[in-house]
Amino acid sequence: MTDNNCIFCKIAGGEIPSATVYEDSDFRVILDLGPASRGHALILPKEHFKDLCELDESVAAKVLPLAGKVGAAMKEVLGCSGFNVVQNNGETAGQTVFHFHVHIIPRYEGGPAMVTWTPGNADSTELAEISDSLKEAMKS
């Protein structure tokens, strides 16, 4: 199923032109128009899913292997030394288009710091409380 109002559905379906680097029956992989680095790509499912929580399991099973294939090609062709696989869920997490998608961002030696954070501290009591709450929520 697609959403007629979704720009990523239109791109994934070929209605809007894109710099496509890969396509199969489930996905279109395009170069991002606002790249974080040279070669930044997006994996777009052809079906519409708002985010990871709505993603069909059969589609989900294919995403990481495809990300690895794209990243390996980036290392070979672009000469990047690594790559980030980034997937945002919800506005506060940085999602701006509400169609599940995965960013593959090539990383180059001496390039800018991206997708980093300063580790915080959590005490063992807090970790146990959060762990117990999440376990209970995941039972349903």
N, C-alpha and C positions, 0 to 999 in steps of 0.2 A: 504494500500500500504506500502511496506517496501523498504528500500534502501540496496542493496546487499553489499555496501561498508561501512555500518554503524555497528560498533561493538555492539551498544545497540540494533539494530534490530536483530542481530544474537543472543544475549543473551536473549532478550525478546521472540524470536521464538524458543528457546531451542537448537539452533545449537552449542552454546558455553555453557559448563556447568557453573552453578552458585549455590551459596547457596541461594536457593529460599525459601522464607518464605510465599508466597501467590501467587496464580495464578488463573485467570479467563479468560474469552474469550477476555477481553480488555487489561489486564495488567499482568505483572510479577513483583513481588516485591522481590528484592535480597538484600543480605548484601553487603555493599560497601567493595571493596578490600583495600581501603585506608581510613579507618574510621576516622572521627573526634572524635568519642567516641565509646565505646563498644556498639555494636548493631546497628550502623549507617546503615540505609537501603535506597534503591533507588526504587522509583515507576517508572517503565518503561512501557509506552504504547506499545502495540504490533504493532501498526501502526506507521509509521515514520512521525513525525512533527519536523521541525527544532527547534522551540521554541514556547513560549506561544502565540505569534502573529499568528502562523500558526495552532495552535491546534484547532481541530474540537470541536464545542460546546457540542456535545453529550458526547465526551470523557472528556472534561473539567468538565462537570457536575458531573462526577464520581470521580474525583481526590481528592477533599477535604474530602468527606466522607470516602474514602479509607485511606487517610492519618490519619484521626481520628481513624479509626479501628486499623491501624498499631501502632499508638502512644499509644492507650489504652492497646494493647497487650504488648508493651514495658514496660509500667508502671507496669503491672501485673507480667510479667515474669522476667524482668531485674531489677526491683526495682528502676528505675529512677524516679526522682521527677517531671520531665517535659520533654518536647521535643520541638525542633524547626522544623518547616516546611519551607524549603528553596528551592527556585526555581530561577535559574540564567538564564538570557537572554542576549546573546552576550558576546563576549570575554572580554570586559571591565568590565562586571558584574560578571566575574568569570566562565562563561560557557566554558568548555573544550571539551565536546562531544556535537555535534550539533544535538542531538535527544532530544526532550523535556523529562525532567525527574524531579522528585521531591525528594529532600533529606529529610528523617525523621531522625533527630539526637537526640538520647536520651541525656538528661542532668541530671547530678548527683550532689547532694549536695557536695560542696567543689571542684567541677570540674573546669576546665579552663573556662575562659570567652570566649564565642564564639558569633558570630552574634550580635555584639554590635557596637555602634558608639556614638560619642559625639555630642549631639544636637547642631546645629548651630543656627544662628539668621537670620530672614528674616523680612524686614519691610512690613507694610501693603500695600504700593504702589507696591512693587515687587510681593507680593502674589496676588494682584488683577490683575496685568498684566499677570502673569503666568496662573492664573485661567481663565481669558478671552481667552487667546491663546489656552489653552487646550480644553476649551468648543467648540471653533470654529473648531478645528481640529477633534474633536470627532463627529461632525455633519455629516461628510462624511463617 
